[in-house]
Structure formats: structure tokens, C-alpha cells
Amino acid sequence: KLKVYNKNEKITGWMPGIPREESEKLGVDERKTNNKEVNLGFTGEEAISEAERCMRCYYISMVAV
């Protein structure tokens, strides 16, 4: 489980981080015949995972420091 950013935690170099979640997309064949939304969005579990990844991002915290 990810923890909250700790300014006292020593960071050496750039950390690779956690890969971004990819939301499900409507298939190409179905896109050609209608105007439905292409991006089907995240499930609840995927949304929480993406939010936790974002809150742990060292790139943002290093800019603020």
C-alpha cells in the first residue's frame, strides 16, 4: 500500500514510479458506425489505483521542494 509523501524521505535520482492506468476504449469497428463515447472510463478500482499513483508522484513533490 502506498503511503503519503514524506518530505524527510531521502530521494536519490528519479524514481520510475507506478505505470499509469489505461481506461477501456470502444472498439474501432463500433466507433465507425455511431457517435458513442470512445473512452469508457475507469472502474472504481482503477480510479482509486490511479489516484494513489498520482498522490505518490515524486516529480510533483520535487518541484514543490
C-alpha positions as CSV (number, residue, x, y, z in Angstrom):
1,K,0.0,0.0,0.0
2,L,1.3,3.4,-0.9
3,K,2.0,5.9,1.9
4,V,1.6,9.7,2.0
5,Y,4.6,11.7,0.7
6,N,7.1,12.3,3.5
7,K,9.4,15.3,3.0
8,N,12.1,13.6,5.2
9,E,12.3,10.6,3.0
10,K,15.6,10.6,1.1
11,I,15.2,10.6,-2.7
12,T,18.1,9.7,-4.9
13,G,17.7,10.1,-8.6
14,W,14.5,9.8,-10.5
15,M,12.2,7.0,-9.3
16,P,10.4,5.1,-12.1
17,G,7.0,5.4,-10.4
18,I,4.0,3.2,-11.0
19,P,2.6,2.8,-14.5
20,R,-0.4,4.8,-15.5
21,E,-3.8,3.0,-15.6
22,E,-5.3,2.8,-19.1
23,S,-9.0,3.1,-19.4
24,E,-11.0,0.8,-21.8
25,K,-11.8,2.2,-25.2
26,L,-14.6,1.4,-27.6
27,G,-13.5,-0.9,-30.5
28,V,-12.7,0.6,-33.9
29,D,-15.5,-1.3,-35.7
30,E,-18.1,0.1,-33.3
31,R,-16.6,3.6,-33.5
32,K,-17.1,3.7,-37.3
33,T,-20.9,3.3,-37.1
34,N,-22.0,5.6,-34.2
35,N,-21.2,8.6,-32.1
36,K,-20.9,6.9,-28.7
37,E,-18.2,8.0,-26.2
38,V,-14.9,6.3,-27.2
39,N,-13.2,6.4,-23.8
40,L,-15.3,4.2,-21.5
41,G,-13.5,5.4,-18.3
42,F,-12.1,3.7,-15.3
43,T,-13.7,1.1,-13.0
44,G,-13.9,2.2,-9.3
45,E,-10.8,0.1,-8.5
46,E,-8.8,1.5,-11.4
47,A,-9.8,5.1,-10.4
48,I,-8.5,4.5,-6.9
49,S,-5.3,3.0,-8.1
50,E,-4.7,5.9,-10.5
51,A,-5.4,8.5,-7.7
52,E,-3.0,6.7,-5.3
53,R,-0.3,6.6,-8.1
54,C,-0.8,10.4,-8.7
55,M,-0.6,11.3,-5.0
56,R,2.7,9.4,-4.7
57,C,4.3,11.2,-7.6
58,Y,7.8,12.4,-6.8
59,Y,8.0,14.6,-9.9
60,I,5.5,17.0,-8.4
61,S,6.9,16.9,-4.9
62,M,10.4,17.6,-6.1
63,V,9.2,20.7,-7.9
64,A,7.5,21.9,-4.8
65,V,10.6,21.4,-2.6
